[in-house]
Amino acid sequence: MADITAADVGKLREMTNAGLMDCKKALVEAKGDLNVAVDILRKKGVASAANKAAREAKEGIVVQSIQPGSRVGLLLEVNCETDFVARNESFRAFCDDLAKKLVTNPTVDLEPDRVAAVAKIGENIKISRHHRMEVSGNGLVAAYIHTGAKVGVLVEVGAGKENTAANDEFKQFVKDITLQIAAAHPYVVSREQVPADLLAKEKEIAADQVKNKPPQAIAKIVEGKLEKFYQSYCLLDQGFVKKNSEVTVKEHLASVAKQLGDEITIRRFVRLQVGEATV
């Protein structure tokens, strides 16, 4: 039998919000495999959150840089050892400078900057990850850094007409989408982008949760559970936060597109959170 530690139980509880005893039993059943244990808890209906990545103990901030014209943008995570340094204005200015260099030149060597900052600040610094976007065709990129700089969003929204990007209503829509992504944490733009293996697993878990129901009812129940999954996982299916979720993001997009007399498309987005485990 696998050696189940208190740390393992605590990590599984953080990932699933399930009770301690449920987590311990699931880990025993899964022979210590965290991912298998998550699925076991979800099938039993005691895990309240799907697709929550395990967190690593990191400090740092997320910064952004958008070039004039809003056609090129960048999101960057920089890690340090303590929250005290993360809140330091000198460290934040250093990170902003890195973002400006990267958005201008994606191949720039930032190691000399990092070494100098380590010597000045006195903590280890890691330039963790960054994402750069450049508009293809008509549209713009926009970024949002949430208060505290622990969460950042970068999004590209396309338009059919060249002059739409200069329209204030279009700019407001793009800004609202960055806020939506920061608050609601979608993983993909649309349900067509959900990985096939993940969708298959969701179907399996949903079916297992209702396996004792009459066969004719299972398909309908599973379909309803998948709809709830899409509403959490897919940006377009989410309730639009600014409208109190009374309309979906897809419906709001259609409304704005109709007002502008243009075709609008949310092409892609990135959401970074400090300390988030990457897979």
C-alpha positions in Angstrom: 0.0 0.0 0.0 1.3 3.5 -0.9 2.5 5.6 2.0 -0.1 8.4 2.3 1.2 11.5 4.1 -0.7 14.4 5.7 0.9 16.6 3.0 -0.7 14.4 0.3 -4.1 14.6 1.9 -3.8 18.4 2.3 -2.8 18.8 -1.3 -5.7 16.8 -2.5 -8.1 18.7 -0.3 -6.7 22.0 -1.8 -7.3 20.6 -5.3 -10.9 19.4 -4.7 -12.3 21.1 -1.6 -13.3 17.6 -0.3 -13.3 16.6 3.3 -10.1 15.3 4.9 -11.4 11.7 5.5 -12.8 11.6 1.9 -9.4 12.7 0.6 -7.5 10.1 2.7 -9.8 7.3 1.6 -9.5 8.4 -2.1 -5.7 8.4 -1.9 -5.6 5.0 -0.4 -7.9 3.7 -3.2 -5.8 5.5 -5.8 -2.6 4.1 -4.3 -1.3 7.6 -3.8 -1.9 8.9 -7.3 -3.3 12.4 -6.9 -4.9 12.6 -10.3 -6.7 9.3 -9.9 -7.8 10.4 -6.4 -9.4 13.5 -7.9 -11.4 11.4 -10.3 -12.5 9.1 -7.5 -13.8 12.0 -5.4 -15.6 13.6 -8.4 -17.3 10.3 -9.2 -18.5 10.2 -5.6 -19.8 13.7 -5.9 -17.7 15.1 -3.0 -15.2 17.1 -5.1 -16.6 20.6 -5.7 -14.1 21.8 -8.3 -12.9 20.3 -11.6 -9.7 21.1 -13.4 -8.2 22.9 -10.4 -4.4 22.8 -10.9 -2.3 22.1 -7.8 -0.6 25.2 -6.6 3.1 25.7 -6.1 4.3 28.0 -3.3 5.6 30.9 -5.3 5.6 34.7 -4.9 5.8 37.2 -7.6 3.6 39.3 -9.9 2.1 39.3 -13.4 2.7 42.4 -15.6 1.7 43.4 -19.1 2.8 45.6 -22.0 0.7 46.7 -24.9 2.4 48.5 -27.8 0.9 51.7 -29.3 -2.0 50.8 -31.6 -3.0 47.8 -29.4 -2.0 45.2 -32.1 0.8 43.6 -30.1 0.7 42.7 -26.4 2.5 40.6 -23.8 1.8 39.1 -20.4 4.7 38.1 -18.1 5.0 36.3 -14.8 8.1 37.0 -12.7 8.7 35.1 -9.4 10.6 36.0 -6.3 11.0 34.5 -2.9 8.8 36.7 -0.7 5.6 38.7 -0.9 7.5 41.6 0.6 9.6 41.9 -2.5 6.6 41.2 -4.8 5.0 44.4 -3.4 8.2 46.4 -3.7 7.9 49.3 -6.3 11.5 48.7 -7.4 10.7 45.0 -8.2 7.5 46.0 -10.0 9.4 48.6 -12.1 12.0 45.9 -13.0 9.2 43.5 -14.1 7.5 46.3 -16.2 10.8 47.0 -17.9 11.2 43.3 -18.8 7.7 43.2 -20.3 8.4 46.2 -22.5 11.6 44.7 -23.7 10.0 41.3 -24.5 7.0 42.8 -26.3 9.4 44.8 -28.6 11.8 41.9 -29.1 10.6 38.4 -28.2 14.2 37.0 -28.5 15.9 39.5 -26.2 18.3 38.1 -23.6 17.0 39.0 -20.2 19.5 37.1 -18.1 21.8 40.1 -17.5 18.8 42.0 -16.2 17.8 39.2 -14.0 21.3 38.8 -12.5 21.5 42.5 -11.8 18.1 42.5 -10.1 19.1 39.5 -7.9 22.3 41.4 -6.8 20.3 44.5 -6.1 17.2 43.0 -4.4 18.9 40.2 -2.6 16.4 37.4 -3.5 16.4 34.8 -6.2 14.3 35.9 -9.2 12.8 33.7 -11.9 11.5 35.0 -15.2 8.8 32.3 -15.2 6.7 32.5 -18.4 5.3 34.9 -20.9 2.8 35.0 -23.7 3.0 37.5 -26.6 0.1 38.1 -29.0 0.0 40.0 -32.3 -3.3 40.7 -34.1 -4.0 38.9 -37.3 -6.1 41.0 -39.6 -8.5 43.5 -38.0 -9.0 43.8 -34.2 -6.9 44.5 -31.2 -5.2 43.0 -28.1 -5.9 44.1 -24.6 -4.6 43.2 -21.1 -5.8 43.4 -17.6 -3.9 43.1 -14.3 -6.1 42.4 -11.3 -5.5 44.3 -8.0 -2.4 42.9 -6.4 -0.9 41.8 -9.7 -1.4 38.1 -8.9 -3.7 37.6 -11.9 -3.3 38.9 -15.4 -5.2 38.4 -18.7 -4.2 39.0 -22.3 -6.8 38.6 -25.1 -7.1 39.1 -28.9 -10.5 40.1 -30.3 -11.0 40.2 -34.0 -13.3 42.3 -36.2 -14.5 42.1 -39.8 -14.0 45.8 -40.5 -10.8 47.8 -40.1 -12.4 50.8 -38.4 -14.1 48.7 -35.8 -11.0 48.6 -33.7 -11.1 52.3 -33.1 -14.8 52.2 -32.0 -15.2 53.0 -28.3 -18.0 50.4 -27.9 -15.7 47.7 -29.3 -12.9 48.8 -27.0 -15.2 48.6 -24.0 -16.3 45.1 -25.0 -12.7 43.9 -25.2 -12.0 45.4 -21.8 -15.1 43.7 -20.3 -13.9 40.4 -21.7 -10.5 40.7 -19.9 -12.4 41.3 -16.7 -14.6 38.3 -17.4 -11.6 36.1 -17.9 -9.9 37.3 -14.7 -13.0 36.8 -12.6 -14.6 33.6 -14.1 -11.4 31.7 -15.1 -12.4 30.0 -18.3 -10.0 27.6 -19.9 -10.9 27.9 -23.6 -12.9 30.3 -25.8 -15.6 27.8 -27.1 -16.7 24.2 -26.4 -15.2 23.1 -29.7 -11.8 23.8 -28.2 -12.3 21.4 -25.2 -9.7 18.6 -25.5 -11.4 15.3 -26.5 -9.8 13.4 -23.7 -11.0 15.9 -21.1 -14.6 15.8 -22.5 -14.5 12.0 -22.5 -13.4 12.0 -18.8 -16.2 14.5 -17.9 -18.8 12.2 -19.6 -17.4 9.2 -17.7 -17.5 11.0 -14.4 -21.0 12.4 -15.0 -22.3 8.9 -16.0 -20.7 7.3 -13.0 -22.3 9.8 -10.6 -25.8 8.6 -11.8 -25.1 5.0 -12.6 -27.9 3.8 -10.3 -30.5 5.8 -12.2 -32.8 4.2 -14.8 -30.9 3.8 -18.1 -33.3 6.0 -20.0 -32.6 8.9 -17.6 -28.8 8.6 -17.6 -28.2 10.2 -21.0 -30.4 13.2 -20.2 -28.7 13.7 -16.8 -25.2 13.4 -18.3 -26.1 15.9 -21.0 -27.2 18.4 -18.3 -24.0 17.9 -16.3 -22.0 18.5 -19.5 -23.8 21.8 -20.1 -22.8 22.9 -16.6 -19.2 21.9 -17.3 -19.3 24.0 -20.5 -20.7 27.0 -18.6 -17.7 26.8 -16.3 -14.9 25.8 -18.7 -15.8 27.7 -21.9 -15.7 31.5 -22.1 -18.6 31.9 -24.6 -20.8 29.7 -22.5 -20.2 31.5 -19.2 -22.7 33.9 -17.7 -21.5 37.5 -18.5 -20.4 38.8 -15.1 -21.1 42.4 -15.9 -24.8 41.6 -16.6 -25.1 39.5 -13.4 -24.8 36.3 -15.6 -28.3 36.9 -17.0 -26.9 36.6 -20.5 -24.0 34.5 -21.7 -20.8 36.0 -23.1 -21.8 34.6 -26.5 -25.1 36.4 -26.3 -23.5 39.7 -25.2 -20.9 39.3 -28.1 -23.8 38.9 -30.6 -25.5 42.0 -29.2 -22.4 44.2 -29.5 -21.7 42.9 -33.0 -25.2 43.8 -34.1 -24.8 47.3 -32.7 -21.5 47.8 -34.5 -22.8 46.1 -37.7 -19.7 43.9 -37.8 -18.6 40.3 -37.1 -16.7 40.1 -33.8 -14.6 37.1 -32.7 -12.8 36.3 -29.5 -9.8 34.6 -31.0 -7.7 33.6 -28.0 -6.8 34.5 -24.5 -4.2 33.8 -21.8 -4.8 34.0 -18.0 -1.8 33.8 -15.7 -2.0 33.5 -12.0 1.1 33.7 -9.8 2.1 30.3 -8.4 -0.1 28.4 -10.8 1.3 25.0 -11.6 2.0 24.6 -15.3 1.2 21.4 -17.1 
